[in-house]
Amino acid sequence: MKVMMPCHCGHRLDYEYDDEVEITPEIYSDIIHGNYMSVVCEKCGITLKPEYPVMFTYSLKSTQMKIFWIPELQRDSFLRGNSQFNYKKTDRFVIGFMELTEKLKIFETGLDDIVVEGVKYYILSKIENENNIENEILIYFNGLEENNLIFHIHGLKENNVGILNINKDFYDLTSEKIKDLINEEPFKSFLTPPYVSILKIYREYTDNIPTDNPPKK
């Protein structure tokens, strides 16, 4: 698709991107390293990192997963049911670059994103119970090292990212718990595809969050 993209300097760039993309090793690397959709303004030389909606096809061994990427700026309007996109039925949708990167890291390590979000729920619950924190806490899976899940936590301290290692035994235990809890609240609210995210209960939204076929024009 072709769009006119504004730069901070006031220049408008002719930008073209694919709205349906198969994730190759090269594209996976670009996403993980923050280079996907980067473009340099020919007038001022600044590097821009735009976000436009893309339907990704991600091959996982013998299966394929459809992941629809929604721009971060569209988060609130989309989750409140006030934004519409033309796209086919998807297995997952993610909002913003951080969620896209996290989801690919989860799948690449062979983990279940539903279980990972369950683990994040327990982590966030513990943080809230033990700390008097007024600002929003954001937690992202960042990788699997040896037998530990690595999480990055934003919001505990200003301009500081916390790192938390969770033993995979806890992930496995959560996986067993989720089997019994996934149809009960609050787990049902944030573990129901296509949008699997703890943010569904940690932020205030209406009941318009898509659960199967997202809205189409």
Salt bridges, closest charged atoms under 4 A:
GLU20 OE2 - LYS88 NZ 3.98
GLU42 OE2 - HIS11 NE2 3.01
GLU72 OE2 - ARG75 NE 2.71
ASP76 OD2 - ARG80 NH1 3.74
GLU99 OE2 - ARG75 NH2 2.85
GLU102 OE2 - LYS120 NZ 2.90
ASP113 OD2 - ARG92 NE 2.68
ASP113 OD2 - LYS103 NZ 3.02
GLU117 OE2 - LYS120 NZ 2.98
GLU130 OE2 - LYS126 NZ 2.66
GLU136 OE2 - ARG203 NE 2.59
ASP172 OD1 - LYS168 NZ 3.04
GLU176 OE2 - LYS179 NZ 3.21
ASP212 OD1 - LYS89 NZ 3.68
